[in-house]
Amino acid sequence: MTRSRQDTRGGLWDSVKKAAFVIGSGILFLAAFGNSLTWHLQKVWGASGDFWQKLWTRLYTTFEGHDQALFYFGAMLVPTVVFGGTNALLMIVDVTAKPSFITRYRIQQDKNNPVDPAKLRNALKTVVFNHMFISGPMVPCGPELPTFHWALIELGAFALLEELFFYYSHRLFHQPSLYKTYHKQHHEWTAPIGIVCIYAHPLEHMLSNMLPVALGPVLLGSHLSTTCLWYCLALVSTTVSHCGYHLPFLPSPEFHDFHHLRFNQCFGVLGILDRLHGTDSKFRGTKQYERHTLLTSLTPLTESIPTSPRKDSERRVAAVSLKSLRGSQYSSVNYGVRSIHTAR
């Protein structure tokens, strides 16, 4: 027992040291190259900055005296259009299983081919309710846009806060007492699709989906424009994480897809806290982990990093055995019913 505790502490300490090294290296890199990088980006922003400021001023003047309406336009309508448009395209592929050049990138190749329409309709009811009726808190709508540097700093802070609060709230909802009542609904989809990213019990949606995303803008008193951009990025990010397709030049969804497949691994967004707490240990020993990278070619990673034939055949044998078992159980029940009727 003592040795086990020492190993656990040692593993955690190693993770902390690795994280400190990575973060420290990142800080040094930003210190060395940040000024040059942001100078070039600032030039690009500066060239179009007047355009964006004039556009915002015109919008702000239109809604002058109606900050609440402007907030709902920026924090609700724009993210809704982005979220709806992204998922509409994905659902066409999910429902029709076409075009084939997209479906070949499916992570769990034997699932959702195509998706069950009844199951999808049921999920959509909850998704629409959660998205339309559970809103984030108000944020400032000042006449001046934030500077480019400040917007970048805020977006980085938002991402870290989301990782922190989503990881721990997500793990909390995996506790048996809460999982059965609240989180089990989300895990009905062991092979997720994009739109089910907010298919959850309303309480879970507020505490584990909305709160980690909205907390950053509220704590930093962020401008509506930055908040709107962040909400759009967060919705697209979680859609990609759930979409079920590892598409070229998009962030890898392997991490969260594995969570839906195995339930007790990969709880976070960035993976930082999973590494520190060891909740990605099984994931790191899988083919999914090998595929967890940015795909920069048109060859699906299931082809370039295939599952071993042995595991593939074992999975097929297990599926056949399960069907046979269910069939034999069904036959036994029928036989028992027939016997009772015969006896009568």
C-alpha contacts under 8 A as a table, 3 or more apart, distances in Angstrom:
res1	aa1	res2	aa2	distance
1	M	4	S	5.04
1	M	5	R	6.29
2	T	5	R	5.14
2	T	6	Q	6.21
3	R	6	Q	4.97
3	R	7	D	6.10
4	S	7	D	5.07
4	S	8	T	6.18
5	R	8	T	5.01
5	R	9	R	6.10
6	Q	9	R	5.06
6	Q	10	G	5.89
7	D	10	G	4.92
7	D	11	G	5.98
8	T	11	G	5.09
8	T	12	L	6.14
9	R	12	L	5.08
9	R	13	W	5.98
10	G	13	W	5.05
10	G	14	D	6.06
11	G	14	D	5.10
11	G	15	S	6.21
12	L	15	S	5.01
12	L	16	V	6.19
12	L	276	L	6.02
12	L	277	H	6.67
12	L	278	G	7.80
13	W	16	V	5.00
13	W	17	K	6.15
14	D	17	K	5.08
14	D	18	K	6.11
15	S	18	K	5.06
15	S	19	A	6.03
15	S	275	R	6.74
15	S	276	L	5.08
16	V	19	A	5.03
16	V	20	A	6.02
16	V	276	L	6.41
17	K	20	A	5.00
17	K	21	F	6.08
18	K	21	F	5.02
18	K	22	V	6.15
19	A	22	V	5.10
19	A	23	I	5.98
19	A	272	I	7.79
19	A	276	L	7.86
20	A	23	I	5.16
20	A	24	G	5.70
21	F	24	G	5.06
21	F	25	S	5.92
22	V	25	S	5.13
22	V	26	G	6.13
23	I	26	G	4.97
23	I	27	I	6.20
24	G	27	I	5.07
24	G	28	L	6.22
25	S	28	L	5.09
25	S	29	F	6.04
26	G	29	F	5.00
26	G	30	L	6.11
27	I	30	L	5.11
27	I	31	A	6.03
28	L	31	A	4.96
28	L	32	A	6.05
29	F	32	A	5.12
29	F	33	F	5.90
29	F	34	G	7.18
30	L	33	F	5.24
30	L	34	G	4.28
30	L	35	N	7.70
31	A	34	G	5.42
31	A	35	N	7.20
32	A	35	N	7.36
33	F	36	S	5.44
33	F	37	L	6.07
34	G	37	L	5.04
34	G	38	T	5.85
35	N	38	T	5.34
35	N	39	W	5.88
36	S	39	W	5.10
36	S	40	H	6.49
37	L	40	H	5.41
37	L	41	L	6.33
38	T	41	L	4.86
38	T	42	Q	5.63
38	T	149	H	7.42
39	W	42	Q	5.00
39	W	43	K	6.24
40	H	43	K	5.14
40	H	44	V	6.61
41	L	44	V	5.13
41	L	45	W	6.17
42	Q	45	W	4.84
42	Q	46	G	5.69
42	Q	148	F	6.63
42	Q	149	H	7.87
43	K	46	G	4.94
43	K	47	A	6.11
44	V	47	A	5.26
44	V	48	S	6.75
45	W	48	S	5.35
45	W	49	G	5.35
45	W	148	F	7.00
46	G	49	G	4.66
46	G	50	D	7.23
47	A	50	D	7.31
48	S	51	F	5.24
48	S	52	W	6.52
49	G	52	W	5.24
49	G	53	Q	6.08
50	D	53	Q	5.06
50	D	54	K	5.97
51	F	54	K	5.25
51	F	55	L	6.14
52	W	55	L	4.99
52	W	56	W	6.04
53	Q	56	W	5.05
53	Q	57	T	5.99
53	Q	144	E	7.28
53	Q	145	L	6.46
54	K	57	T	5.02
54	K	58	R	6.16
55	L	58	R	5.23
55	L	59	L	6.31
56	W	59	L	5.01
56	W	60	Y	5.89
56	W	143	P	7.59
56	W	145	L	7.62
57	T	60	Y	4.97
57	T	61	T	5.96
57	T	143	P	6.32
57	T	144	E	7.76
58	R	61	T	5.20
58	R	62	T	6.24
59	L	62	T	5.09
59	L	63	F	6.47
60	Y	63	F	5.29
60	Y	64	E	5.81
60	Y	70	L	7.64
60	Y	143	P	6.47
61	T	64	E	4.85
63	F	66	H	5.27
63	F	67	D	6.80
63	F	69	A	7.15
63	F	70	L	6.04
64	E	67	D	6.97
66	H	69	A	5.46
66	H	70	L	6.44
67	D	70	L	4.98
67	D	71	F	6.00
67	D	141	C	6.59
68	Q	71	F	4.99
68	Q	72	Y	6.30
68	Q	138	M	7.64
69	A	72	Y	5.23
69	A	73	F	6.20
70	L	73	F	5.00
70	L	74	G	6.16
70	L	141	C	7.61
71	F	74	G	5.19
71	F	75	A	5.60
71	F	76	M	7.52
71	F	138	M	6.77
71	F	139	V	7.36
71	F	141	C	7.19
71	F	224	L	6.91
72	Y	75	A	5.24
72	Y	76	M	4.91
72	Y	77	L	6.42
73	F	76	M	5.66
73	F	77	L	4.87
73	F	78	V	6.48
74	G	77	L	6.13
74	G	78	V	5.65
74	G	79	P	7.55
74	G	224	L	6.69
74	G	225	S	7.13
74	G	228	C	5.56
75	A	78	V	6.58
75	A	79	P	6.43
75	A	136	G	7.93
75	A	224	L	7.21
75	A	227	T	6.91
75	A	228	C	5.04
75	A	231	Y	7.16
76	M	79	P	5.58
76	M	80	T	5.89
76	M	135	S	7.66
77	L	80	T	5.04
77	L	81	V	6.24
78	V	81	V	5.23
78	V	82	V	6.36
78	V	228	C	7.31
78	V	232	C	7.70
79	P	82	V	5.03
79	P	83	F	5.90
79	P	228	C	6.85
79	P	231	Y	6.25
79	P	232	C	4.91
79	P	235	L	7.49
80	T	83	F	5.04
80	T	84	G	5.74
80	T	131	H	7.95
81	V	84	G	5.15
81	V	85	G	5.80
82	V	85	G	5.29
82	V	86	T	6.11
82	V	232	C	6.48
82	V	236	V	7.62
83	F	86	T	5.38
83	F	87	N	6.19
83	F	232	C	7.24
83	F	235	L	6.11
83	F	236	V	6.46
83	F	239	T	7.95
84	G	87	N	5.28
84	G	88	A	5.85
85	G	88	A	5.14
85	G	89	L	6.52
86	T	89	L	5.59
86	T	90	L	6.57
86	T	236	V	7.34
86	T	239	T	8.00
87	N	90	L	4.91
87	N	91	M	5.89
87	N	194	G	6.11
87	N	195	I	5.83
87	N	239	T	7.39
88	A	91	M	5.15
88	A	92	I	6.40
89	L	92	I	5.42
89	L	93	V	6.97
90	L	93	V	5.32
90	L	94	D	6.23
90	L	194	G	6.83
90	L	243	C	7.44
91	M	94	D	4.68
91	M	95	V	5.86
91	M	194	G	7.74
91	M	195	I	7.72
92	I	95	V	5.44
92	I	96	T	6.01
92	I	97	A	7.79
92	I	98	K	7.63
93	V	96	T	5.38
93	V	97	A	5.05
93	V	98	K	5.17
93	V	99	P	6.63
93	V	102	I	7.53
93	V	103	T	7.29
94	D	97	A	5.44
94	D	98	K	7.73
94	D	112	N	6.80
94	D	113	N	7.18
94	D	114	P	5.65
94	D	115	V	5.57
94	D	193	I	7.57
95	V	114	P	5.32
95	V	115	V	5.43
95	V	116	D	7.63
95	V	117	P	7.04
96	T	114	P	5.97
97	A	100	S	7.06
97	A	103	T	6.44
97	A	113	N	5.68
97	A	114	P	4.92
97	A	115	V	7.93
98	K	101	F	7.84
98	K	102	I	7.17
98	K	103	T	6.64
99	P	102	I	5.72
99	P	103	T	6.62
100	S	103	T	4.94
100	S	104	R	6.05
101	F	104	R	5.68
101	F	105	Y	7.59
102	I	105	Y	5.76
102	I	106	R	7.60
102	I	245	Y	7.83
102	I	247	L	7.72
103	T	106	R	5.32
103	T	245	Y	7.39
104	R	109	Q	7.89
104	R	300	P	6.82
105	Y	245	Y	5.20
105	Y	246	H	5.44
105	Y	247	L	6.02
105	Y	300	P	5.36
105	Y	301	L	7.59
105	Y	302	T	7.55
106	R	109	Q	5.41
106	R	244	G	5.72
106	R	245	Y	4.30
106	R	246	H	6.38
107	I	244	G	5.60
107	I	245	Y	5.55
107	I	246	H	6.32
107	I	254	E	7.48
107	I	302	T	7.29
108	Q	111	K	5.69
108	Q	191	A	6.69
108	Q	244	G	7.09
109	Q	113	N	7.77
110	D	113	N	6.88
111	K	114	P	7.71
111	K	115	V	7.72
111	K	191	A	6.49
112	N	115	V	4.03
112	N	116	D	6.98
112	N	191	A	7.35
115	V	119	K	7.93
115	V	120	L	7.25
116	D	119	K	5.38
116	D	120	L	6.22
117	P	120	L	5.00
117	P	121	R	6.12
118	A	121	R	5.17
118	A	122	N	6.31
119	K	122	N	5.22
119	K	123	A	6.33
120	L	123	A	5.10
120	L	124	L	6.14
121	R	124	L	5.10
121	R	125	K	6.65
122	N	125	K	5.62
122	N	126	T	7.21
123	A	126	T	5.51
123	A	127	V	6.23
123	A	196	V	6.70
123	A	199	Y	6.06
124	L	127	V	4.90
124	L	128	V	6.00
124	L	195	I	7.59
124	L	196	V	7.82
124	L	199	Y	7.62
125	K	128	V	5.45
125	K	129	F	6.35
126	T	129	F	5.14
126	T	130	N	6.08
126	T	199	Y	5.89
126	T	200	A	7.11
126	T	201	H	7.96
127	V	130	N	5.23
127	V	131	H	6.05
127	V	195	I	7.40
127	V	196	V	7.03
127	V	198	I	5.71
127	V	199	Y	5.10
127	V	200	A	7.62
128	V	131	H	5.26
128	V	132	M	5.89
129	F	132	M	5.42
129	F	133	F	5.69
129	F	134	I	7.59
130	N	133	F	5.71
130	N	134	I	5.43
130	N	198	I	7.09
130	N	199	Y	7.80
130	N	200	A	7.99
130	N	202	P	6.34
130	N	205	H	7.02
131	H	134	I	5.99
131	H	135	S	7.35
131	H	198	I	7.64
132	M	135	S	7.21
134	I	202	P	7.99
134	I	206	M	7.12
135	S	210	M	7.92
136	G	210	M	6.81
136	G	211	L	7.89
136	G	214	A	6.06
137	P	214	A	7.31
137	P	218	V	7.50
138	M	218	V	7.97
139	V	217	P	7.10
139	V	218	V	6.49
139	V	221	G	6.47
139	V	222	S	6.51
139	V	223	H	6.57
139	V	224	L	6.02
139	V	227	T	7.80
140	P	221	G	6.66
140	P	222	S	6.58
140	P	223	H	5.31
140	P	224	L	5.93
141	C	223	H	5.88
141	C	224	L	5.30
141	C	225	S	7.98
142	G	145	L	7.43
142	G	223	H	6.83
142	G	224	L	7.89
145	L	223	H	7.24
145	L	225	S	7.19
146	P	150	W	6.44
146	P	151	A	6.28
146	P	223	H	6.94
146	P	226	T	7.83
147	T	150	W	5.33
147	T	151	A	6.23
148	F	151	A	5.22
148	F	152	L	6.39
149	H	152	L	5.25
149	H	153	I	6.34
150	W	153	I	5.06
150	W	154	E	6.11
151	A	154	E	5.13
151	A	155	L	6.20
151	A	226	T	6.40
152	L	155	L	5.20
152	L	156	G	6.31
153	I	156	G	5.24
153	I	157	A	6.27
154	E	157	A	5.01
154	E	158	F	6.05
154	E	216	G	7.87
154	E	217	P	8.00
154	E	220	L	7.70
154	E	222	S	7.77
154	E	226	T	7.99
155	L	158	F	5.02
155	L	159	A	6.29
155	L	226	T	7.81
155	L	230	W	6.79
156	G	159	A	5.24
156	G	160	L	6.48
157	A	160	L	5.23
157	A	161	L	6.16
157	A	216	G	6.90
158	F	161	L	5.19
158	F	162	E	6.05
158	F	213	V	7.13
158	F	215	L	7.78
158	F	216	G	4.80
158	F	217	P	7.19
158	F	230	W	7.88
159	A	162	E	5.13
159	A	163	E	6.25
160	L	163	E	5.12
160	L	164	L	6.26
161	L	164	L	5.09
161	L	165	F	6.14
161	L	212	P	6.60
161	L	213	V	7.82
161	L	215	L	7.42
161	L	216	G	6.36
162	E	165	F	5.41
162	E	166	F	5.55
162	E	212	P	4.54
162	E	213	V	5.54
162	E	215	L	7.83
162	E	216	G	7.68
162	E	269	V	7.70
163	E	166	F	5.39
163	E	167	Y	5.82
163	E	212	P	7.63
163	E	268	G	5.98
163	E	269	V	5.51
163	E	270	L	6.25
163	E	272	I	7.79
163	E	273	L	7.63
164	L	167	Y	5.58
164	L	168	Y	6.63
164	L	212	P	7.83
164	L	268	G	7.99
164	L	273	L	7.48
165	F	168	Y	5.53
165	F	169	S	5.97
165	F	208	S	7.61
165	F	211	L	7.87
165	F	212	P	5.20
166	F	169	S	5.23
166	F	170	H	5.65
166	F	208	S	5.71
166	F	209	N	7.16
166	F	212	P	5.53
166	F	268	G	6.38
166	F	269	V	7.45
167	Y	170	H	5.22
167	Y	171	R	6.18
167	Y	267	F	5.58
167	Y	268	G	4.46
167	Y	269	V	7.27
167	Y	273	L	7.12
167	Y	274	D	8.00
168	Y	171	R	5.11
168	Y	172	L	6.07
169	S	172	L	4.92
169	S	173	F	6.34
169	S	207	L	7.17
169	S	208	S	5.48
170	H	173	F	5.20
170	H	174	H	6.54
170	H	208	S	6.13
170	H	267	F	6.38
170	H	268	G	7.69
171	R	174	H	5.01
171	R	175	Q	6.88
171	R	267	F	6.54
172	L	175	Q	5.47
172	L	178	L	7.51
173	F	176	P	7.94
173	F	178	L	5.28
173	F	179	Y	5.32
173	F	182	Y	7.19
173	F	183	H	5.90
173	F	204	E	7.68
174	H	178	L	6.56
174	H	179	Y	4.91
174	H	183	H	6.87
175	Q	178	L	5.51
175	Q	179	Y	5.65
176	P	179	Y	5.02
176	P	180	K	6.32
177	S	180	K	6.36
177	S	181	T	7.24
178	L	181	T	5.48
178	L	182	Y	5.79
178	L	183	H	6.87
179	Y	182	Y	5.45
179	Y	183	H	4.62
179	Y	184	K	5.45
180	K	183	H	6.45
180	K	184	K	5.38
181	T	184	K	6.84
182	Y	185	Q	6.50
182	Y	200	A	7.57
182	Y	201	H	5.57
182	Y	203	L	7.51
182	Y	204	E	6.50
183	H	186	H	5.60
183	H	187	H	6.82
183	H	200	A	6.84
183	H	201	H	6.90
183	H	204	E	6.97
184	K	187	H	5.07
184	K	188	E	6.50
185	Q	188	E	5.48
185	Q	199	Y	7.61
185	Q	200	A	5.97
185	Q	201	H	6.77
186	H	189	W	6.59
186	H	196	V	7.52
186	H	199	Y	5.74
186	H	200	A	4.97
186	H	201	H	7.61
187	H	190	T	5.98
187	H	260	H	6.35
187	H	263	F	7.87
189	W	192	P	5.05
189	W	193	I	7.98
189	W	196	V	7.95
189	W	260	H	7.05
190	T	260	H	4.85
190	T	261	L	5.10
191	A	244	G	6.85
191	A	257	D	6.98
191	A	260	H	6.53
191	A	261	L	6.63
192	P	196	V	6.64
192	P	197	C	7.95
192	P	242	H	5.33
192	P	243	C	6.33
192	P	244	G	5.92
192	P	257	D	6.94
192	P	260	H	7.06
193	I	196	V	5.87
193	I	197	C	7.55
193	I	239	T	7.90
193	I	242	H	5.23
193	I	243	C	4.20
193	I	244	G	5.45
194	G	197	C	5.93
194	G	238	T	7.76
194	G	239	T	4.54
194	G	240	V	6.35
194	G	241	S	7.50
194	G	242	H	4.80
194	G	243	C	3.79
194	G	244	G	7.19
195	I	198	I	6.94
195	I	199	Y	7.41
195	I	239	T	6.56
195	I	242	H	7.70
195	I	243	C	7.54
196	V	199	Y	4.51
196	V	200	A	7.96
196	V	242	H	7.13
197	C	238	T	6.05
197	C	239	T	5.85
197	C	242	H	5.87
198	I	205	H	6.83
198	I	209	N	7.41
200	A	204	E	6.33
200	A	205	H	5.85
201	H	204	E	5.29
201	H	205	H	6.11
202	P	205	H	4.87
202	P	206	M	6.21
203	L	206	M	5.24
203	L	207	L	6.25
204	E	207	L	5.20
204	E	208	S	5.38
204	E	209	N	6.92
205	H	208	S	5.64
205	H	209	N	4.80
205	H	210	M	6.07
206	M	209	N	5.90
206	M	210	M	4.96
206	M	211	L	6.02
207	L	210	M	6.20
207	L	211	L	5.22
207	L	212	P	7.57
208	S	211	L	6.04
208	S	212	P	6.44
209	N	212	P	6.31
209	N	213	V	6.88
210	M	213	V	5.39
210	M	214	A	5.94
211	L	214	A	5.18
211	L	215	L	5.68
212	P	215	L	5.47
212	P	216	G	7.53
213	V	216	G	6.62
213	V	231	Y	7.35
213	V	234	A	7.26
214	A	217	P	5.83
214	A	218	V	6.42
215	L	218	V	5.23
215	L	219	L	6.04
216	G	219	L	5.30
216	G	220	L	6.07
217	P	220	L	5.32
217	P	221	G	5.64
217	P	222	S	4.79
217	P	223	H	7.77
217	P	227	T	6.05
218	V	221	G	5.08
218	V	222	S	6.66
219	L	222	S	7.89
222	S	226	T	6.52
222	S	227	T	6.45
223	H	226	T	5.51
223	H	227	T	6.29
224	L	227	T	4.92
224	L	228	C	5.91
225	S	228	C	5.14
225	S	229	L	6.27
226	T	229	L	5.11
226	T	230	W	6.08
227	T	230	W	5.00
227	T	231	Y	6.07
228	C	231	Y	5.21
228	C	232	C	6.27
229	L	232	C	5.21
229	L	233	L	6.21
230	W	233	L	5.05
230	W	234	A	6.00
231	Y	234	A	5.07
231	Y	235	L	6.10
232	C	235	L	5.25
232	C	236	V	6.16
233	L	236	V	5.22
233	L	237	S	5.90
234	A	237	S	5.01
234	A	238	T	6.17
235	L	238	T	5.33
235	L	239	T	6.05
236	V	239	T	5.00
236	V	240	V	6.13
237	S	240	V	5.22
237	S	241	S	6.19
237	S	251	P	7.98
238	T	241	S	4.89
238	T	242	H	6.25
239	T	242	H	5.26
239	T	243	C	5.77
240	V	243	C	5.00
240	V	244	G	7.79
240	V	245	Y	7.94
240	V	250	L	7.85
240	V	251	P	7.22
240	V	252	S	7.87
240	V	253	P	6.20
241	S	244	G	7.50
241	S	251	P	7.88
241	S	252	S	7.17
241	S	253	P	4.25
241	S	254	E	7.50
241	S	255	F	7.71
241	S	256	H	5.87
241	S	257	D	6.93
242	H	253	P	6.64
242	H	256	H	6.87
242	H	257	D	6.40
243	C	253	P	7.36
244	G	253	P	7.01
244	G	257	D	6.81
245	Y	253	P	7.27
246	H	250	L	7.54
246	H	251	P	7.99
246	H	252	S	6.00
246	H	253	P	6.18
246	H	254	E	7.30
246	H	295	L	7.56
246	H	300	P	7.55
246	H	301	L	7.73
247	L	250	L	5.86
247	L	252	S	7.82
247	L	295	L	6.88
247	L	300	P	7.77
248	P	294	L	7.22
248	P	295	L	4.74
248	P	296	T	5.67
248	P	297	S	6.33
248	P	298	L	6.37
249	F	294	L	6.15
249	F	295	L	5.60
249	F	296	T	5.65
250	L	294	L	6.62
250	L	295	L	7.26
251	P	293	T	7.60
251	P	294	L	5.94
252	S	255	F	7.28
252	S	292	H	5.70
252	S	293	T	5.73
252	S	294	L	5.87
252	S	295	L	7.66
253	P	256	H	5.90
253	P	257	D	6.03
253	P	292	H	7.47
254	E	257	D	5.06
254	E	258	F	6.01
254	E	288	Q	5.96
254	E	289	Y	7.17
254	E	291	R	7.12
254	E	292	H	5.48
255	F	258	F	5.41
255	F	259	H	6.70
255	F	266	C	6.29
255	F	283	F	7.84
255	F	288	Q	7.63
255	F	289	Y	7.39
255	F	292	H	6.77
256	H	259	H	4.85
256	H	260	H	6.55
256	H	266	C	6.32
256	H	267	F	7.57
256	H	269	V	7.89
257	D	260	H	5.26
257	D	261	L	6.34
258	F	261	L	4.87
258	F	262	R	6.03
258	F	263	F	7.82
258	F	265	Q	7.33
258	F	266	C	7.21
258	F	283	F	7.25
258	F	288	Q	7.37
259	H	262	R	5.30
259	H	263	F	5.00
259	H	264	N	6.61
259	H	265	Q	5.29
259	H	266	C	5.33
259	H	267	F	6.88
260	H	263	F	5.40
262	R	265	Q	6.48
264	N	267	F	7.66
264	N	279	T	7.47
265	Q	279	T	5.20
265	Q	280	D	5.40
265	Q	281	S	7.80
265	Q	282	K	7.21
265	Q	283	F	6.90
266	C	271	G	7.01
266	C	274	D	6.05
266	C	279	T	5.91
266	C	280	D	5.25
266	C	283	F	7.49
267	F	271	G	7.81
267	F	274	D	6.57
267	F	279	T	7.32
268	G	271	G	5.43
268	G	272	I	7.52
268	G	273	L	6.69
268	G	274	D	6.27
270	L	273	L	7.91
271	G	274	D	5.09
271	G	275	R	6.18
271	G	280	D	7.98
272	I	275	R	5.35
272	I	276	L	6.43
273	L	276	L	4.87
273	L	277	H	5.99
274	D	277	H	5.24
274	D	278	G	5.65
274	D	279	T	4.75
274	D	280	D	5.51
275	R	278	G	5.10
275	R	279	T	6.49
275	R	280	D	6.08
275	R	281	S	7.75
276	L	279	T	7.94
278	G	281	S	5.46
279	T	282	K	7.71
280	D	283	F	5.08
280	D	284	R	6.20
281	S	284	R	5.32
281	S	285	G	6.95
282	K	285	G	5.41
282	K	286	T	7.02
283	F	286	T	5.47
283	F	288	Q	7.11
283	F	289	Y	5.93
284	R	289	Y	5.27
284	R	290	E	7.83
285	G	289	Y	6.89
286	T	289	Y	5.38
286	T	290	E	6.83
287	K	290	E	4.99
287	K	291	R	6.30
287	K	305	I	7.27
287	K	306	P	7.73
287	K	307	T	6.57
288	Q	291	R	5.01
288	Q	292	H	6.08
289	Y	292	H	4.88
290	E	293	T	7.51
290	E	305	I	7.52
291	R	301	L	6.09
291	R	302	T	7.82
291	R	305	I	6.88
295	L	298	L	7.80
295	L	300	P	7.95
295	L	301	L	7.46
297	S	300	P	7.88
299	T	303	E	6.87
299	T	304	S	6.83
300	P	303	E	5.46
300	P	304	S	6.55
301	L	304	S	4.88
301	L	305	I	5.39
301	L	306	P	7.28
302	T	305	I	5.33
302	T	306	P	4.87
302	T	307	T	7.19
303	E	306	P	5.11
307	T	311	K	6.90
307	T	312	D	6.57
308	S	311	K	5.46
308	S	312	D	6.27
309	P	312	D	4.91
309	P	313	S	6.06
310	R	313	S	5.23
310	R	314	E	6.11
311	K	314	E	4.96
311	K	315	R	6.09
312	D	315	R	5.18
312	D	316	R	6.38
313	S	316	R	5.04
313	S	317	V	6.12
314	E	317	V	5.09
314	E	318	A	6.07
315	R	318	A	5.07
315	R	319	A	6.19
316	R	319	A	5.06
316	R	320	V	6.22
317	V	320	V	5.11
317	V	321	S	6.04
318	A	321	S	5.04
318	A	322	L	6.09
319	A	322	L	5.11
319	A	323	K	6.28
320	V	323	K	5.12
320	V	324	S	6.13
321	S	324	S	5.00
321	S	325	L	6.02
322	L	325	L	5.02
322	L	326	R	6.15
323	K	326	R	5.13
323	K	327	G	6.01
324	S	327	G	4.92
324	S	328	S	6.03
325	L	328	S	5.13
325	L	329	Q	6.14
326	R	329	Q	5.10
326	R	330	Y	6.13
327	G	330	Y	5.05
327	G	331	S	6.09
328	S	331	S	4.96
328	S	332	S	6.03
329	Q	332	S	5.06
329	Q	333	V	6.27
330	Y	333	V	5.18
330	Y	334	N	6.26
331	S	334	N	5.03
331	S	335	Y	5.94
332	S	335	Y	4.98
332	S	336	G	6.05
333	V	336	G	5.06
333	V	337	V	6.20
334	N	337	V	5.06
334	N	338	R	6.12
335	Y	338	R	5.11
335	Y	339	S	6.12
336	G	339	S	5.08
336	G	340	I	6.30
337	V	340	I	5.20
337	V	341	H	6.34
338	R	341	H	5.12
338	R	342	T	6.08
339	S	342	T	5.03
339	S	343	A	6.08
340	I	343	A	5.12
340	I	344	R	6.27
341	H	344	R	5.09
